[in-house]
Amino acid sequence: MRPDAQPGHPAVLHLPVMFAQVMEGLRVLENGTYLDGTFGRGGHARGVLRNLGPGGRLLLMDKDPEAIAHAEREFAGDARVAIRRGSFAELAQWDATGAGLDGVLFDLGVSSPQLDVAERGFSFGKDGPLDMRMDPDSGESASQWLARAGEAEIADVLWTYGEERMSRRIARAIVARRAQQPFLRTADLAETIASVMPRDKSGIHPATRSFQAIRIHVNRELADLEAGLDGALARLNAGGRLAVISFHSLEDRIVKRFIARHAKAPPANRRLPETTGFVASLKEIGGAQRAGADELATNPRARSAVLRVAEKLEGAA
Ligand SMILES: C[S@@+](CC[C@H](N)C(=O)[O-])C[C@H]1O[C@@H](n2cnc3c(N)ncnc32)[C@H](O)[C@@H]1O
């Protein structure tokens, strides 16, 4: 989970996470076309725009209507910019991407405005309605899901997406408590979880992993990431760059495996027929990158960020 999900970190205005490394990775061409699939509040997008000439284009997406409202307020007058509300999972269905992209950026997870506004229901530190959807008009809220999911399903989600060792115990407590009263508020859920967790001296709130897991589930974050990576590869021009910042190991594993699958032939296996005809479509640029010491000292949210960059190869489909 992004460290800024913990209460106590003030919403300081920083450069967006790993800004210089993202700009270097995207290597913005003056007349190129770029897609920022996670606009947020536009920190990275502004960096891309600064490097684009009048013939360049920047396509902006976000699931969150408030992020899109910001994008429209700030960039509606810029002829180089096009804006679309929606998941980057559907980027290839946006006509504007049809002519090809020279770079795609996904800066995953939630934004600090989403975490800081109690009404969005993401934060165990700020009591609000238990929602957690980046797009409040799509799918079930956390409250709706917790009202209907079976105990085993809840335990599975907590274990798989939160790596929560107490997943079964927490799921049991949730099901027992909802039989009395539905979960409507974040504080309710956080208290129920805390009430069955052993004391932890680390200072991390006992609901941290469960909130992360429920958020990932409610927003279908990993399925979107898989689809977004496929869409990006399909739309990138030869020489185009893909840059993805992830904030936990589940996301990073997906990105790492995606790049490896398209960059390297699968290892030979004596038991299987030899795979011939592998054509690499991506080249990895620089491996896993982390924020530098200066950024880590001033920006707590950079602590768990991992950036991976890859380039689409000539001749790839
Ligand atoms: C970490 S913030 C991005 C911050 C941004 N790079 C900036 O500089 O302000 C993540 C944003 O991505 C959005 N988001 C997350 N998953 C998404 C998806 N699958 N499709 C579109 N937007 C998504 C969230 O709503 C949030 O606004």
The ligand as an SDF file (V2000), in Angstrom:
LIG
                    3D

 27 29  0  0  0  0  0  0  0  0999 V2000
   -0.9330    7.7890   -7.8610 C   0  0  0  0  0  0  0  0  0  0  0  0
   -2.1920    8.6500   -8.6280 S   0  0  0  0  0  0  0  0  0  0  0  0
   -1.4140    9.3400  -10.0270 C   0  0  0  0  0  0  0  0  0  0  0  0
   -0.6980   10.6150   -9.7270 C   0  0  0  0  0  0  0  0  0  0  0  0
   -0.2380   11.3260  -10.9730 C   0  0  0  0  0  0  0  0  0  0  0  0
    0.8390   10.6170  -11.6580 N   0  0  0  0  0  0  0  0  0  0  0  0
    0.1930   12.7330  -10.6640 C   0  0  0  0  0  0  0  0  0  0  0  0
    1.3070   13.0970  -11.0240 O   0  0  0  0  0  0  0  0  0  0  0  0
   -0.6010   13.4730  -10.0780 O   0  0  0  0  0  0  0  0  0  0  0  0
   -3.1340    7.3780   -9.3370 C   0  0  0  0  0  0  0  0  0  0  0  0
   -4.3470    7.8270  -10.1270 C   0  0  0  0  0  0  0  0  0  0  0  0
   -4.6450    6.7950  -11.0290 O   0  0  0  0  0  0  0  0  0  0  0  0
   -6.0130    6.5850  -11.0650 C   0  0  0  0  0  0  0  0  0  0  0  0
   -6.1890    5.1840  -11.4610 N   0  0  0  0  0  0  0  0  0  0  0  0
   -5.8200    4.0880  -10.7740 C   0  0  0  0  0  0  0  0  0  0  0  0
   -6.0970    2.9860  -11.4980 N   0  0  0  0  0  0  0  0  0  0  0  0
   -6.6260    3.4120  -12.6640 C   0  0  0  0  0  0  0  0  0  0  0  0
   -7.0850    2.7500  -13.8380 C   0  0  0  0  0  0  0  0  0  0  0  0
   -7.0970    1.4290  -13.9380 N   0  0  0  0  0  0  0  0  0  0  0  0
   -7.5100    3.5010  -14.8550 N   0  0  0  0  0  0  0  0  0  0  0  0
   -7.5280    4.8550  -14.7860 C   0  0  0  0  0  0  0  0  0  0  0  0
   -7.1250    5.5310  -13.6870 N   0  0  0  0  0  0  0  0  0  0  0  0
   -6.6640    4.8150  -12.6530 C   0  0  0  0  0  0  0  0  0  0  0  0
   -6.5180    6.9210   -9.6950 C   0  0  0  0  0  0  0  0  0  0  0  0
   -7.8810    7.3280   -9.7600 O   0  0  0  0  0  0  0  0  0  0  0  0
   -5.5900    8.0710   -9.3100 C   0  0  0  0  0  0  0  0  0  0  0  0
   -6.1460    9.3050   -9.6500 O   0  0  0  0  0  0  0  0  0  0  0  0
  1  2  1  0
  2  3  1  0
  2 10  1  0
  3  4  1  0
  4  5  1  0
  5  6  1  0
  5  7  1  0
  7  8  2  0
  7  9  1  0
 10 11  1  0
 11 12  1  0
 11 26  1  0
 12 13  1  0
 13 14  1  0
 13 24  1  0
 14 15  1  0
 14 23  1  0
 15 16  2  0
 16 17  1  0
 17 18  1  0
 17 23  2  0
 18 19  1  0
 18 20  2  0
 20 21  1  0
 21 22  2  0
 22 23  1  0
 24 25  1  0
 24 26  1  0
 26 27  1  0
M  CHG  2   2   1   9  -1
M  END
$$$$
